[in-house]
Amino acid sequence: MKVIVLSSLDSSCRDAGLKHLNSHQPDAVVLSYDFIEGNRLVRTVSGNAPAEYGEAVLEHPCIGCAVKYEIFPAIQRLAPRRPGATLLLGLPATWHSGSVLESLAEKLAAEEISVSSSVLSFDPTEMEDQMWDRHTLWESGFSSMERDQRTAGEYFFTELMQADTLIPVEGMQTQLLESQDSPRRAGGKDFMAGIAFARHLAPHATLCHHGNEIGSFNHEDVQQRTRAGHIPAVPRHAPSDKASIHLYAERPLHPQRFREALSELAVSCTCLRGRLWVASALSERVAIGGAGPRIWMENTGSWSTEIAASELLLYGSEHEAEEISKVFKDCQVTEDEFQELLTATSTSANNSDHRGGE
């Protein structure tokens, strides 16, 4: 038996994505969840199973408790015990599929249930604007957890790398307010432009639009893609207005000059990904990410087997590639600064060894 896990920013896109999958797999059991105020996890069962509606009250509003006390027991109870059977699992809005799958992994393996695909359902006409939204998921009404300080952009930053399949759907606003010939409707200009944008951000993912083209879940590939500082493959034939800007620096970055240049590098970027080699911490690999107005950095430890260097991908930047490449190049330490840095590092190491031997 296999499980297809579907995530989304909002329940409308989640339900539309499940409907699309179920139309191509009519024998599937459909299990979907909503998390609402009061730590209540609401369960809806449909498809090839008796209709069911229920809820569980969680002591702690966390994914681990939800999986342990509700989601996995429901899968155990509802999973068809026949070869080739499928269960579609629709997650609560804003929940990261990777966190759910991590909690489910050992439990599903013990039941000989495999995850066949991790799917992201989204409204392509809204994604870019949502990535620029400064409001938190709580403030925007997407999450019912008041302490959820993530933005929609941060949600998509992770989920686009997690998913092996993308399902573009018409959002609730389009369905209710737009005419049939609106460019926001499926197949319209804005809709198709949004699909191109999403595929640009997630070139590894399979697009499941008209048919049943589903990607394959691979745990090792997902770990690599979602690792902090990972640089996705750059599409070779991306349109010039969609092409990402690739920046690379072989020498360490001067911390002050890079700090001053960062706002200029990122000011118009919808998304940025990469890793940094900073002169003030030569042994440390620093991951950097950005979605819309938010930028974050994370020390991921030593460089290990990677060659120390700084590398960035800027998506949706309004800069000219040559112009911004020069700004990044100027952030590197000069040859003289680099030699001084090596000398200082060597002297510091020698002094440390000497003190340690006293």
N, C-alpha and C positions, 0 to 999 in steps of 0.2 A: 504494500500500500504506500502511496506517495502523498505528500502534502505540498500544496502551493501556498506560500505565504504572501499576502498582499498588504502593503502599507500605503498611507496617503496622508496628506496634510489635513484633510477634512473628510467628514463622513459621507458627504455627497459624492466626492470622487471615489471613495472607497466602495460605495454601493454600486456606482456605475462600472467600476473595474471588475467587481465580482460578477455583475450581470453579463459583462462581455465574456469573461472566462467561462461562466456557466452556459452561455449560449453555444459555445464550441465544445463543452464537456458536460452534456446534459445529464450524465449519470453520476456526476460528482455530488457529494454532500457539501453543503455550504454552511460554514460556521463563522459568524461575525460577532464582533464585540464593540461596545461603546463604554467608555469610562466617564461617569458623571459625578456630580457633587455628592458628597457623603461617602466617598470611597466605594461607590457602587459600580460593579462591573456587569453590564447588561448583555445577556447572551441571546442571539437570534439564530435559529437553525432553520434551513430551508433546503431547496434542491431535492436530491434523492434521499430524503429522510423525512419522517413526520415533522410537521411544523412545530416549532417550540420557541417559547419566550420565557426567559427567567433572569434572575440576577443574583449576584453574590456580593455580600458586604465584606470588604477587605479590612483587616486590622491596620495594615500599613499600605499606603498608596504607592506600591512599588511593583515593578514588572516581575521580580522574583516571586513575590507572594501570589500575584495574579496567575503566573504559570503553574506554580506548585498546587494551589488550592482550587483553581477553576479551569484554566485553559487546557492543561494536560489531561486532567480527569475527563473533560468533555471530549477531547480527541480520542482517548481510550474507549469511551462509551460509544461514540458515534462512528468511529473508523470502520469502513466496510472491510471485512476480512476475506478479500478475494484478490487474486493477482491483477495488477493493472488498475485497481480502484484508486480514486482520487478524492481528497478532501481539500476544499478551498477554505483557507483560514484568513479572514479579514480582520486586521488589527484595529484597535481604537485609533482615532485620529491622532497624529503627531508621535505615535509610538515608533521607536526605531526597530525595524525588523531584526537587525543584528543582535540587539539586546534580548529580544524574545527567543531567537534561535539559539543563542548561547545558553540560555536557561533550559531550553527544550532538548538540546543535543543528546545528552546521555539518556534521557528518559525515552526519547523516540527510538534511539538505537536499541535499547533493551526490548522494545516492542516490535522490532524489525520494521519500523516505519521510516521512510527516507524523505528528505526534503528535496523536491525536484526543481523548484524554482523560487526565487525571491523577486517579487514584482512590486514596482512603484506605479501607482495610478495617480495622474495629475492633470490639471487643466493647463494646457500649453499657452493659452492666452493670458494667463495670470502669473505664471511662474517667475518671469523676470521681475515684475513689479513686486511680487511677494518676497523675492530675495533682497530687494532694496528696502523693505518695510523695517522701520526702526522700532516698532512696537514688539513687545514680547508675545509669545504664543498665548499667554494668559490674557494680555491686554487686547489682543486681536480676536479673542473668542474662539481660537482653535483648540486650546487646551483647557480642561476643567481644573487643572492643578494650579493653584494660585502662586506657588513657588517656582513654577516653570518659567525661568528667565531666558530661555532660548528664543531666538527669532526664527521666522520661517526660513530665512536664508541659511541659518546654522542647521536646521533640520534637513534641508535639501542638500547641503554640502556633504553630509554623511550618507544620506539615503541614496543619492545618485551613484555613489561608489559601491554601496552595498548591493543594489539591485542588479540582477542579470537581465531583467525584462522591464520595458517601459510601456505603459498603456495610457495613451492620451485620451481624455474624455472631455465632454462639454461640462463646464461647471454649472452650479445651480443658477447663478446670475444669468448666464447665457441661455439656459433652458427656459427661464421664466420671462426674460426681458428682451431677448434678441429675436429679430425676424429670421425667417428661414434662409434668407439670402445675405444675412450678416456675415462679415468677414471673420467673426468670432465663432461661427458655426463650424462643425467638422468639415474639413475640406476647404474652408475659407482661407483667405490670405493670412490673417492674423493667427489662425489656428495652425497652419502649416509652418509659419515662421517660428512659432513657439516650439513645435516639434523639432525643427532644425536646431534651435538653441539648446534644447534638452539633450539631443544626440551629440552636440558639440561638447557638452559638459560630461557626458557619459558615453564615450565612443565604444566602450566594450559591450554595451547593453543591446539586446535584441528589441526591435520595435514591434509591438503586438497591437496593430491598429485595426485592420479590416479582417484579418484571418486569425489563426491560432498559432502564430509564430512565437513560441515560448523559449526563453533561454534556459540554460542548465545551471543549477546551483553547484558551485565547487568551493568547498570550504577554504582550501589553500589560496585560491585566486582571490576570494573575498578578503582574507586576512591581508594579502599583499595590497589590494586596492585601498583598503580602509586604514592602512598603517599611516600614522601621522608623518607628513612630509613626502608621501608618495606622489610621484609625477605620472599622471596618466599618459597613455600614448596620444600623440598629436595626429589628428586626421590629415592624411597627405593632400587631399584635394578639397579642403574646406574653402568655401567662398571667401574672398578677400575681406569682406565686411564682417565675417564671423571668425576668421583665423585668430587663434590665440597668439600672444606675444611670448616667445621663449627667451628667457634671460639666463645667462650662465656666467659665472665668475670663478676663475681658477685660484685666485689669491683670496685670502680672508677679507671680510668686509670690515672697514673701520667703523666701530660701533656708533660714534657720534655722527659721522657723515651718513651712515645708513639710516639712523633714527631721523635725521633731518629730511632725508629723501623719501622716506617711506610713504608719507602722505601724498607726495607727488606721484609716486609709482602706483598707488592704489586708489587715487581719488575717483577715477571713472570706471574701475573694474567691478563687474558684477560678481566675479569670483576670482580668487587667486589661491594657488597651491604651491608648495615648494618646501625647500630646506635651506638652511643658512649655515655658513661657516664664518663665525665672528671672531675677530682678532682677540677680543677680551676673554674668549673661552675656546681656545683652539682644539681641545680634545672633545668638545661637546657638539653633538648634532642637534640643531635647533629646527624644529618644524614650524612652518608658518602657514596660516590659512586665513581666508577672508571671504565673507559673503555680504555683498552690499555695504552697509555702513560699519560692519564689525570686522575687526582684525584681531587675531590671537596668535600667540607663540607658545611653543611647548618644548622644553628640553627633553629629548628622547634618549639621552645617554651618549655613550661613546660612538664613534663612527663605525666601529666593528669592521666589516669587510668592505664597506663602501669607501670610495675615494672621496676624501674631504674636498668639498666644493659647494658653492652656492648656486642653486637652480630654482627658477620661478616660472610658472605659467600664469599669464594674465588673461582672463577671459572677459570679453566685452569691453576692453579698454578703448577709449577714444584717442589714445596717444598714437603717434606715428612710431613704428617699431624702432627705427633708427634713433629717433629722439630719445625714447625712453631707455634704449639700450645704452646710450651714452651716459645717461643719469646713473644707471646701475653700475656701469664700468667705473665711473668716478668714485663710487663708494668703496672700491677695493683699496687696500693699503698700497702705497707706492713701493717700488723695489727697495728704497732706502728704509722705509718704515717696516717692511717685511724683514729685512736683515736685522734691524734693531730689535724687532719682536723675537726673532729666533735666538739672538744673543741673550736677551732678557730671560727667555724661557729656559735656555740652557744654564744660565747662571743660577736661576731660581731652583732648578732641579739639583744642581751640584750642592747648593747650600742646604737643601732639604736632606740630601743623602748624608752630608757631613754632620748635620744636627742629629740625624737618626743614629749615627754610629758613636756618638759621645757616651 
